[in-house]
Amino acid sequence: MEALKNAFDFSDQPRLDLTIAGALALFLLIFPLLPVSAFALATMIQFFIFSLYGMGWNTIGGYGGQVDLGKAQYVGIGAYTTAVLLIRWDIPFWFSMPIGVLLAVSWSFIIGYPLFRLSGHYFAIATIATSLVLKDLFEVWDFVGAARGLEISPIAYQPPDYLRLIFKEDIYYYYVLFAFFLVGILYLNWFRKSRLGFQLRAIKDNEDVARSLGINVHWAKIKTYAIATGYVSVVGSFHACYIKAIEPEDTMSLDISILIALMAMLGGAGSLWGPIIGAGILIPLKSYLKEWLGGMAGLAGMDLILYAVIIMLISAKEPRGVWGIVERWRRRKRS
Amino acid sequence: MKRLLQWTAVVAGLAILGGLLAPAPALAAKEIKIGAIYPLTGGAAAAGRELRAGAELAAQLCNEARSDIDMTMAKAAGIQSMGGAKITLIFKDHEGNPTLGADLAKKLILDDKVDGILGCYHSSVTKTVSAVCEQYGVPMINGSSTSPGLTERGFKWFWRTTPHDRWFTKDLFDFLVGLSEGKVRGVKAVPREDINVIASACENSEWGSYVSKVIQEMAAEYDFKLRKSLLYSDKSPDLSSEVRSLRASKASVLLFASYTSDAILMVKTLKTQKVQPRIIWGQDAGFDKPEFRSTLGDAIEGILTRSVFLPQVVQIKPVAGQVNSLYKAKTGNDLGGASARAFTGLQTWIHVLEMAGSSEPAAVQKAANAIEIPGQELVVPWAGVKFANTGSEMGQNIMGSGLIGQYQKGADGQMGVEIVYPFDVASAEMIYPFPQW
């Protein structure tokens, strides 16, 4: 009960932030009802997806300071669990998704134990390696379709299928993800004020001091890593139903892992709103630059150049991301 | 710096908000909109440029009356059964990303209100895009994705003009058997044991992994020893461990399914490590691109590539020569496997629309299932286009065929591709074995 109260307690946040957040939440709630294009809706779905990935990454990467570049493996576990259970045994999404989380969290404990014996660059490299090894295993594992992956046939189910999460129109997917998005924020709000959240920030500041205070550093990192995994796995399960065709190269590639970390870092790692800001800037920017410039003759690749320039500008201005810029501005205003 | 950042943020913010809230554009009259989703950036960008140019040329021939081209669609301007309606192509770039491809398909269908889709080259993207088309009941004609599984799904709104990899791989094994039987022009019968051990390295998405699977099946069927069967990412910056593994296999025949950048990297690494098989064969795609030739230069002499179009086809088919001249004037290159198939894909769309007399999905579906385009209309050396509408390969063109070509230096010192299979249309003697690097 206390945890639930804490999740809904945003009293430590500035009023202005809460007002903006509330207005944006209202905007997101009515967004599909506005006369928006299908592409805008698809872009917003990608925004929710990467916000949730980023929130997950933010727990271990932002609050914990552990640069995890292997989150794609848990996208894969979630996506494959849902696809395999649906295709082989017709188990609906709402049952397969928790099973996926369970499998992903179990896997995170197995590899988290040795991984967190490492730190700094070694940890980051090891997370990449574990993710790529799992991807390679999936590529030769016939049970999960090997490298060709699995397809949830659009003609096998009659949409709208709320149990299996098979819809024709994106608006259904939008609201399902919106609900996940709100739950994700509440959970992250609880997490940052929880005992584990404080422990993790102490670890990030100084591991030796944290240890001397009686914090089990290794165990705290493993538990947080599992929480991050849960976020990513849920969205992975959703991705399988949304895109309906998954393959290791698409769901478990290094690109996905990097993008997840990039969203949170660019928005502001270690802050409640950072991953949402990161995804809110990068996803629409990437999509619309692609949409406007991607198909134009003679301008192929220009969208990617502009995208990269904007990322570089933000990084050069404030390495702590957009949230860092906001905080600096606030400090200046106070003083 | 500060001002620049502020302006960038303001412009980007307004642009995003404007884009998100912009309503879907209205439908214009008297035009048929076809959404063309291709990889215009990324590792297969070179292929994307070819695909785009091929499709654009077909649209141009349909929209303008060209009496010098011996094709029905070029005889009058526009779709005649629809009052001369013009074809408008809307290009989108999927980067080889299946998720992005699906989003773009929704955009084309729901926002741009296209009448149909053409694409997508990468089989993995074609898979997600065709699933979106199937859900919305929008016709999709695919000209260049060759994973056999695409037409094994029972889809009612998906048709594929190109032959698929099961056919192409069968061609390869028939060619190898022919080589051991002395059927290849310019080569005496090669002892079977000289070419009996094979190894493959294929990129690891839908297309490459299916090619790998088919090679395994065919090797067993034709009694070849498959010593190694590798999968790798086409985005890999380094393929040295894969090549070391191929060298360790001591295979005399190396088979590849690669997109452009990885095909170039693979051959460079084979050369660096001095891997010396008797035969190197590429499953079209990267091995058939102008960039493959221009980047690797003389190093590729002797490499085999399967294709559906080689410049020598113009000697057999005058219409291919006519279109090739236009294509060369437009791009500076000859038609290749990708551009010829994109051309044929859109040409099939035009014939289907002409037969349907309407862009209504049901009419298009009916016409596509009944269409029969004779071979003399096509630039590719096929018997024609006719789609299977029953059985296990719904929507597959049953009149397609493939070619195997070999890179050879001509008398003018230029690297070209000569046909070595089918044996009866071979345009030159084959170089065998593969020359020393």
Interface residues (C-beta under 8 A of the other chain):
Chain A: F31 L34 P35 V36 S37 A38 F39 A40 A42 T43 M44 Q46 E139 V140 A146 A147 R148 G149 E151 S153 P154 I155 P159 K168 D170 H239 I243 K244 A245 E247 P248 E249 D250 S253 D255 I281 P284 L285 S287 Y288 K290 E291 W292 G294 G295 M296 A297 A300 G301 D303 L304 I310 L313 I314 A316 K317
Chain B: M1 K2 L4 L5 T8 A12 A15 I16 G19 L20 L21 A22 P23 A24 L40 T41 A45 G48 R49 R52 I90 F91 K92 D93 E95 N97 P98 T99 L100 A102 D103 L104 K106 K107 I109 L110 D111 S124 K127 T128 A131 V132 E134 Q135 Y136 S147 G149 R153 G154 F155 K156 N204 S205 E206 G208 S209 Y210 S212 K213 L231 S233 K235
